[in-house]
Structure formats: structure tokens, C-alpha cells
Amino acid sequence: MEYLVALSVLVGLYVILSSSFNLIIGYGGLISIAHPIFFALGAYTVGVLSTTTGVHPVLAVIAGGGVALVGSFMLSIPSLRISGDYLLITSIGFQLGLIEIIKNLGFLGGASGLGGIPNVIENHRTGTFAAVTAIAALVVVLLIRALVRGPYGRAIQAMRDDELAFAALGRHAMTMKIAIFALGSGVAGIAGGIYAYYYQYITPDQFMILQSGMILTMVVVGGMGSVWGPVVGAVLMLLLPEAITFLNLPSSVMGPLQGIIFTLLVILFLFLRPQGLIAAKPR
């Protein structure tokens, strides 16, 4: 039972992460892979608040989202004047740099990680925490769905498809980019807060570039620019490795095999079905 609960919580968290990342890269067309660092900011904010102040868990998670949102300005304001490969490189540098800062801050636990995060739900390894995570994931998906299907969502996609024409209509593309980036990053911070409360221990290594690749794979395979694509991608990319574990292969084979499968999936989808499992609806 505990195994199923842990898997359900993980699926819910990655649905939140992939959906919020899809808002940035799929709808906004902003090629950044620094999403895990905002996940980390939310987790560390909750870790510090819960271990030092005893603030209410809901407020701590909201604060984690707020810190991630504000932290996104550190990357978006100086970087979104550029695009494409330059933005990608900048986001990688930002992520790696901030991870190194976290590793050298004692009150964040340094490289060894931050532990002692309190248990906020009695017997939290039961289905209660899984239900809370599932509800949070559903709320995030429905809010993003409402956003992208409304007038503002159409403006986001118009900016992504033709920024010059968008600017010619008198709209400010830079402001919209910053807003999209902040919203997606803030949602990632909320996921980080839930993650910290469930696992009660966080380390910088949990938020490295491999995490970026995993979230990107979920969005690409599920369907970039579609509401439900990242949901399907997150479920598939998390359940597939778990299915492989039942083969009882040695760990020296299991790790490389999972990496090969993920890489092959991305390559196959990029060449054979670039729109992903669930294609974005034309506007």
C-alpha cells in the first residue's frame, strides 16, 4: 500500500511540474530548462519555514510558491530579451549556479541536504497525502486549461507564433513573457513544497539537470502545447520505469536500460510524432 501511495504522490507532483513547464515552453515558446530550480526553491522554503518557525503547512507551501515566483524574475527579466539557444544556455547556467549556492549555505543543509521536515499529516504514507496531491494536480491542470483557453491564452499563443506581429498590435511581449515565466515557476514552487513535506528530506542533487531532462521528456512525449498531454506524459514516464523494475534485473543494468528507453522515446517521438501523444488543438 505504501508503495502505491508513494507512486501516486510522485505522479501528482510530476503532473504539476510538467503542466507548469508546458505553460512556459509549450504555450509561451520560452526554451528554458531551469524548471527544477524553482521546484527546489519551493522545497527549501518549506524546509526552512517548517523547521524554524512552525508556520502552518498551507501557508508554507504558498510561501514556497511565492519565493519561486519571485526567484523567476532573477532569470526572466535579464534573460527574456534573448531567445532560442541563448535563453537555453542562460537557464542552464542559472540552474547550476543556484544549485552551487544552495550547496554552500549552511542553513539550507549544504551539500548533505536539509532534513527534519515535520510530518504534517498523521500517517502521511497513507492515501490521505496521495489524495491531497491528486487534488492539487487537478486544480493546477484545470486552472491552466482555463487560462490558455481564454483571451489571455490566445494572446500567449499569438505572441509565441509571431512576436513581431504581436508587438505590431501594440501588445508588450516582454511583460507577457515575464508573467508566464513567473506563473509557471510559482506553480513549480508549490509542487516543491508538497514534495518537501512528503519526503521530509531534500538535497541539491534532487534538482539537477537530469530532473530537467525528465520533465522535458514528459512534455514532449505527452504533447507540447496541449492541456492533457503533460499529464499523460508524466504518468507514462513514471509508470514505465516502475514496470521495468519487475523484471528483477541487476541495478547495473536497470539504470542504463531506463536511460536508453527514455532517450529512444524522445528520439522516436521527435521524428515520428513530434506533436506527442495528445496533439495541441489548432487555434
C-alpha positions as CSV (number, residue, x, y, z in Angstrom):
1,M,0.0,0.0,0.0
2,E,2.8,2.4,0.9
3,Y,4.4,1.8,-2.4
4,L,1.2,2.7,-4.3
5,V,0.8,5.8,-2.2
6,A,4.4,6.9,-2.9
7,L,3.9,6.3,-6.6
8,S,0.6,8.2,-6.6
9,V,2.2,11.2,-4.8
10,L,5.1,11.2,-7.3
11,V,2.7,11.1,-10.3
12,G,0.7,14.0,-8.9
13,L,3.8,16.1,-8.3
14,Y,5.2,15.5,-11.8
15,V,1.8,16.3,-13.3
16,I,2.0,19.7,-11.6
17,L,5.7,20.1,-12.8
18,S,5.1,19.0,-16.4
19,S,1.9,21.1,-16.7
20,S,3.5,24.2,-15.4
21,F,6.6,23.7,-17.6
22,N,4.3,23.2,-20.6
23,L,2.8,26.6,-19.9
24,I,6.3,28.1,-20.3
25,I,7.7,26.1,-23.1
26,G,4.6,24.7,-24.9
27,Y,2.3,27.7,-24.8
28,G,4.8,30.5,-24.3
29,G,7.6,29.1,-26.5
30,L,10.2,30.0,-24.0
31,I,13.1,27.5,-24.2
32,S,14.3,27.3,-20.6
33,I,15.1,24.1,-18.8
34,A,15.6,25.6,-15.3
35,H,12.3,24.5,-14.1
36,P,13.7,22.2,-11.3
37,I,15.4,25.1,-9.6
38,F,12.1,26.7,-8.9
39,F,10.9,23.3,-7.7
40,A,13.9,23.4,-5.4
41,L,13.2,27.0,-4.2
42,G,9.7,25.9,-3.1
43,A,11.0,22.8,-1.3
44,Y,13.8,24.6,0.5
45,T,11.4,27.4,1.5
46,V,9.1,24.9,3.1
47,G,12.0,23.1,4.7
48,V,13.4,26.2,6.4
49,L,10.0,27.6,7.5
50,S,8.8,24.2,8.8
51,T,11.9,23.5,10.8
52,T,12.5,27.0,12.2
53,T,9.1,28.8,12.6
54,G,6.4,26.1,12.7
55,V,4.3,28.1,10.2
56,H,1.1,26.4,9.1
57,P,1.8,23.9,6.2
58,V,-0.6,25.5,3.8
59,L,1.0,28.9,4.3
60,A,4.5,27.4,4.0
61,V,3.6,25.8,0.6
62,I,2.1,29.1,-0.6
63,A,5.3,30.9,0.6
64,G,7.3,28.3,-1.4
65,G,5.3,29.1,-4.5
66,G,5.8,32.8,-3.8
67,V,9.6,32.5,-3.4
68,A,9.8,30.5,-6.6
69,L,7.7,33.2,-8.4
70,V,9.9,36.0,-7.2
71,G,13.0,33.9,-7.9
72,S,11.9,33.5,-11.5
73,F,12.4,37.3,-12.0
74,M,16.2,36.7,-11.5
75,L,16.2,34.7,-14.6
76,S,13.4,36.1,-16.7
77,I,14.0,39.9,-16.5
78,P,17.6,39.8,-17.7
79,S,17.3,36.8,-20.0
80,L,14.0,37.0,-21.8
81,R,15.3,39.7,-24.1
82,I,17.1,36.9,-25.9
83,S,15.6,33.7,-27.2
84,G,16.2,30.3,-28.6
85,D,19.6,28.7,-27.8
86,Y,20.8,31.8,-25.9
87,L,17.9,31.5,-23.4
88,L,18.5,27.8,-23.1
89,I,22.2,28.3,-22.2
90,T,21.3,31.1,-19.8
91,S,18.8,28.9,-18.0
92,I,21.3,26.1,-17.6
93,G,23.8,28.4,-16.1
94,F,21.2,29.9,-13.7
95,Q,20.2,26.5,-12.5
96,L,23.7,25.2,-12.0
97,G,24.8,28.4,-10.3
98,L,21.9,28.5,-7.9
99,I,22.4,24.8,-7.0
100,E,26.0,25.6,-6.1
101,I,24.9,28.4,-3.9
102,I,22.4,26.1,-2.1
103,K,25.2,23.6,-1.6
104,N,27.3,26.2,0.3
105,L,24.6,27.7,2.5
106,G,24.7,26.1,6.0
107,F,21.1,27.0,7.0
108,L,19.9,25.0,3.9
109,G,21.9,22.0,5.0
110,G,24.6,22.4,2.4
111,A,25.6,19.6,0.1
112,S,24.4,17.0,2.6
113,G,20.8,18.2,2.4
114,L,18.1,19.5,4.7
115,G,16.3,17.1,7.0
116,G,14.0,17.2,10.0
117,I,11.0,18.5,8.0
118,P,8.0,17.7,10.2
119,N,5.2,15.3,9.3
120,V,2.0,17.4,8.7
121,I,-0.5,14.6,8.1
122,E,-0.8,11.8,10.6
123,N,0.2,8.5,8.9
124,H,1.1,10.6,5.8
125,R,2.3,7.5,4.0
126,T,-1.4,6.5,3.7
127,G,-3.8,7.6,0.9
128,T,-4.6,11.0,2.5
129,F,-1.4,12.6,1.2
130,A,-1.9,11.0,-2.2
131,A,-5.4,12.4,-2.3
132,V,-4.2,15.9,-1.4
133,T,-1.5,15.7,-4.1
134,A,-4.1,14.5,-6.7
135,I,-6.4,17.3,-5.9
136,A,-3.6,19.9,-6.1
137,A,-2.6,18.4,-9.5
138,L,-6.2,18.5,-10.8
139,V,-6.6,22.1,-9.7
140,V,-3.4,23.2,-11.4
141,V,-4.4,21.4,-14.7
142,L,-7.9,22.9,-14.7
143,L,-6.5,26.4,-13.9
144,I,-4.0,26.2,-16.7
145,R,-6.8,24.9,-19.0
146,A,-9.0,27.9,-18.1
147,L,-6.1,30.3,-18.7
148,V,-5.0,29.0,-22.1
149,R,-8.5,28.7,-23.5
150,G,-9.4,32.2,-22.5
151,P,-8.5,35.5,-24.2
152,Y,-5.2,35.7,-22.4
153,G,-4.3,32.2,-23.5
154,R,-4.9,33.2,-27.1
155,A,-2.7,36.2,-26.7
156,I,0.1,34.0,-25.3
157,Q,-0.1,31.7,-28.3
158,A,-0.2,34.7,-30.7
159,M,3.0,36.0,-29.0
160,R,4.6,32.6,-29.4
161,D,3.7,32.2,-33.0
162,D,4.7,35.6,-34.3
163,E,6.2,38.0,-31.8
164,L,6.7,40.8,-34.3
165,A,3.1,40.8,-35.4
166,F,2.0,40.6,-31.8
167,A,4.1,43.7,-30.9
168,A,2.8,45.5,-34.0
169,L,-0.7,45.2,-32.5
170,G,0.5,47.3,-29.5
171,R,0.9,44.4,-27.1
172,H,4.0,44.2,-24.8
173,A,5.6,40.8,-25.4
174,M,8.3,41.1,-22.7
175,T,5.7,41.7,-20.0
176,M,3.7,38.7,-21.1
177,K,6.8,36.5,-21.1
178,I,7.8,37.5,-17.6
179,A,4.2,36.8,-16.4
180,I,4.1,33.4,-18.0
181,F,7.5,32.5,-16.6
182,A,6.5,33.7,-13.1
183,L,3.3,31.8,-13.1
184,G,4.8,28.5,-14.3
185,S,7.7,28.9,-11.8
186,G,5.4,29.7,-8.9
187,V,3.4,26.5,-9.6
188,A,6.6,24.5,-9.6
189,G,7.5,26.0,-6.2
190,I,4.1,24.8,-4.8
191,A,5.0,21.3,-6.1
192,G,8.3,21.6,-4.3
193,G,6.6,22.5,-1.0
194,I,4.4,19.4,-1.2
195,Y,7.5,17.3,-2.1
196,A,9.4,18.5,1.0
197,Y,6.5,17.7,3.3
198,Y,6.1,14.2,1.9
199,Y,9.7,13.1,1.8
200,Q,10.8,15.2,4.8
201,Y,14.4,15.4,3.4
202,I,15.8,17.3,0.4
203,T,19.2,17.6,-1.2
204,P,20.5,19.7,-4.0
205,D,21.2,16.7,-6.2
206,Q,17.5,16.1,-6.5
207,F,17.1,19.2,-8.6
208,M,19.9,18.8,-11.2
209,I,19.9,18.8,-15.0
210,L,18.7,15.2,-15.1
211,Q,15.5,16.4,-13.5
212,S,15.2,19.0,-16.3
213,G,15.5,16.2,-18.9
214,M,12.9,14.1,-17.2
215,I,10.3,16.9,-17.1
216,L,11.1,17.9,-20.7
217,T,10.6,14.3,-21.8
218,M,7.2,14.2,-20.1
219,V,6.1,17.3,-22.0
220,V,7.5,16.2,-25.4
221,V,6.1,12.7,-25.2
222,G,2.7,13.7,-23.8
223,G,2.2,16.6,-26.2
224,M,3.7,20.1,-26.0
225,G,1.1,22.9,-26.1
226,S,-1.8,20.6,-25.1
227,V,-3.5,20.7,-21.7
228,W,-3.7,17.0,-21.1
229,G,-0.5,16.0,-22.9
230,P,1.9,16.6,-20.0
231,V,-0.5,14.7,-17.7
232,V,-0.3,11.6,-19.9
233,G,3.5,12.1,-20.4
234,A,4.0,12.3,-16.6
235,V,2.0,9.2,-15.9
236,L,3.7,7.2,-18.7
237,M,7.3,8.3,-17.8
238,L,6.8,7.4,-14.2
239,L,5.0,4.1,-14.6
240,L,7.2,2.8,-17.3
241,P,10.4,2.6,-15.1
242,E,8.3,1.0,-12.4
243,A,7.1,-1.7,-14.8
244,I,10.8,-2.4,-15.7
245,T,11.7,-2.9,-12.1
246,F,9.5,-6.0,-12.0
247,L,11.9,-7.7,-14.5
248,N,14.3,-8.1,-11.5
249,L,17.3,-7.0,-13.5
250,P,20.5,-6.1,-11.6
251,S,21.0,-2.4,-10.8
252,S,24.0,-2.2,-13.1
253,V,21.6,-3.0,-16.0
254,M,18.5,-1.2,-14.7
255,G,19.9,2.3,-14.7
256,P,21.4,2.3,-18.2
257,L,18.3,0.5,-19.6
258,Q,15.9,3.2,-18.3
259,G,18.2,5.9,-19.7
260,I,18.2,4.1,-23.1
261,I,14.4,3.7,-23.1
262,F,13.8,7.4,-22.3
263,T,16.3,8.6,-24.9
264,L,14.8,6.3,-27.6
265,L,11.3,7.5,-26.7
266,V,12.2,11.2,-27.1
267,I,14.0,10.5,-30.4
268,L,11.1,8.4,-31.8
269,F,8.5,11.0,-30.8
270,L,10.5,13.9,-32.2
271,F,10.9,12.1,-35.6
272,L,7.7,10.1,-35.9
273,R,5.2,12.1,-33.8
274,P,6.6,15.5,-32.9
275,Q,3.1,16.6,-31.7
276,G,3.3,14.0,-28.9
277,L,0.6,11.5,-27.8
278,I,-2.0,14.3,-27.5
279,A,-1.6,16.9,-30.2
280,A,-2.3,20.5,-29.4
281,K,-5.6,21.7,-30.9
282,P,-5.2,24.3,-33.6
283,R,-6.4,27.8,-32.8
